[in-house]
Amino acid sequence: MIIYGKQIFLYVLEKYPSFVEEVYLAKEVDKKLFAKITKLGKPVVRLDTKKAQAMAHGGNHQGMFLKISDIDFTPFQSVKKSAFIVVLQGITDVGNIGAIIRSAYALGVDAVIVSGVKSVPLEALVRTSSGAIFDMPIVLFHDTATLVNELKQSGFTVYAATMDGEDVRNVTFTEKKALVMGSEGEGLPSRIVQKCDQKIGIKMQRKFDSLNVSAATAILCDRMR
């Protein structure tokens, strides 16, 4: 797996050096950083501008790449004993998913389940989550209706985020809980909402349609802690 960008490069180098298999540099780095890189004992490959752009598929690589060990999704069975789970139904934008993972990890969520989609590019999530994906279990579960049933059978109270839900500030939450978020365009399908235990929402101070899904998730997670 190839990841790129200065922030994630430095994060992995600092926290997960054992994941690194190869280092690719398309620019000069300061002596202190280069010493840290060579200390890994891994191959260091120099890249020209053209090769670097091709490896980053046109993304902002800042001249720094790492080839790291492949990571994979966490099995659902491994997160059943968690206390707080966030479920993302039908959300496909990796920028939003990454931002949610980052916020969820910072706010004490135990796991994130991406549901209702066939696949998610893990390489992109490493970058958009700023590396939080290494610390947060991420589950891929294809059918959300089945997932909600499984969560309830495992003792979770399942809360659906909806525009007409009860103000999150007025809700007393159970210790074992799951928050289900829908996509910005479509929200949660009614069949999923009906399966959940309770609808919750964010009461707006001004007339406005909605918040970005990553911002809304962060607010709800903070209120539910």
N, C-alpha and C positions, 0 to 999 in steps of 0.2 A: 504494500500500500504506500503510495506517494502522497505526502502532505507538504504544504508550502506556506510561506508567509512568516515574517519575523516573530510575531507574537507566539504562534503555535510552535514554531521552531525552538524558541527559547524555553517554552513551557515543557515540552517533551524532554529537551536536553537536561533541564533541571530536575523534573519530577519522575520521568520514566526513561532514563538512559538505557535501560536494559531492552527497551523496545526497538532501539535504533539498529538498523542493519547496514545502511549506507548514508553518507552525507553528500549532498550536491550543492555546490556554491557557484553562483553566477556573478559574484562580486567579491571584493576584498572585505575581510572582516578584521576587527581590531585584534591585537596580539593576545589579549586576555581570553577573548572568545575562541580564537583559533586554538589556543592551548587546551581549552576545555574540550573542544571538538576532537583534537588528536588524542587526548587522554582516553577517549572511548575505545580506541584501538580498532576503529572501523574504517573501511575505505572512504577516502575523500575524493570526490570527482569534481573537476572544474567544468563548468558549462559555458558555452557561448550564448549570446542573447537569443539567437534563433531557437536553439535547443531548449533553453529555459522557458521561452514563451510556449513552445509546443508541449512541454511537460506540464505547464500550468493551464493549458487550454485557454490561454489568453488572460488568465486571472492575475491578480496583483501578487506576485511571488516575492517581491523585495529581495530577490537574489538568493533566497534560502530555501532549500528543500531537504526533506528527510525521507528515506525509505524505511518504513517501520513494519514490525510484525503485524500480520492481519489481525483485526479484531472482529468479533462477531456479536450478534444479538444474544441477550440473556434469555434462557428458557423461562417461560411463564411460571413454571413450578417453583423456580428459585425466588420469586418475589411475593408469593402468596402470604408469607408471614410478615410482610411489611406493614407499617402503620399508615402510610400516606402515599398514595399513588396518583399520578396524573395520566389520564388517557386522552390521546389526541385522535379524534375520529375524522378520517378523511382529509387530514391536513397534509399537503404535499410539498409546500414551499420549504426548502431546506433552510432558508434564512430564518423563517419563523420557528421551525422545529429546533434549530440550533439555539436560538435566543431563549426559547422556552426551557430547554434542557439546562442552559446556563443559569437562568433565574430559579428554576426548580431546585437545582443542586444547592444554590446559595441559600434558599429559603427552607431547606430541611426536608424536601420531598425525598422519598426513599427509592422511587423508580418511576420511569416514564414508559408508557406503553403506546406505541404508534399502531393504530388500528384502522381497518377499513381501506388499506392500500396494499398493493402487491409487494412493493419494495421501497427501500429508502437507501440512497447512496451514502454509505458510512464514511467514505473519504471526505465528502463535503460536510458531513456533520461534525467531524473532528475539527474542521476549520471554523464553521459557524457557531459551534458551541464553545469556542476558545479552549478546547481540550477537556471540558467538563464531562464529555462522553467517556473519558477514561475512568472517571470516578463514579459515574451514575449508571446503574443498570438500565439498559434500553431493551425493551421487548418488542418484537414484531408479532402482531396477532391479527389475522386476516378478517375475522368476522366480529364486529363490535357487539352485536346482540348476544352472541354466545359468550363473549368476554364478560359482559355485564352479569350474565347468569353465573358464570364461574366466580366472579368477584363476590357476589352476594352469598354464594354457597361457602365461600372462604371467610365469611364474617365481616365483609366490608359494607359500610353504608355508602351507596353510590349517589353522588350529587351531580345533576346535569346543569351546566351553565346555559341559561337561556335569557332572552331579553325581558321576559315577563316573570322571571324567577323572584323568589323572596330576597329582599335586601340582605346581602351576605353579612352585614353588620348586626343583623337581628337574629342570626341563626346560631344555635348551640350545636357544635359538631361532635360526632362520636370520635372515640380515640382511633378507631380503625376506619379509614375513609378513602374514597376514590373520587376524584374530580374528573368529569368528562367534558372535554372541550370540543366544539365543532369548528369547521372551516369558516373563514370570514365570509365567504360568498353565500354559503347555504346554511350555516349553523348546524345544529343537530337534527337528524331525521326524527320525525314524531314517534316512530316505532322504537327508537332508542330512548327518547325522553320518557316514554311511557314505562319502560322497563326499569328506569332509575327510581330511587327511593324519594328524591326530593329535587325540586328545581330551585336554583339560586341564581342571583344576578347582582350586578353593580348598579346602584342607584346613581343616576347622573345628576349633577347640580345644574347643568344647562341642557337645553334641547340639542341633542346630537345623536346620530344614528347608533354608533358603536365605537369601541376601541379596537385597535389592532389586536389580533388574537394573542400575540406574545405579551403585550402590555396587560390585557385583561387576565390572562393566566397568572401573571406575576401578582397582580392585585388580589385575586381570589386566593392564591396560595398563601400570601401573607396574612389575609384575614382568617384563613382556615387553620393556621398553625396553633 
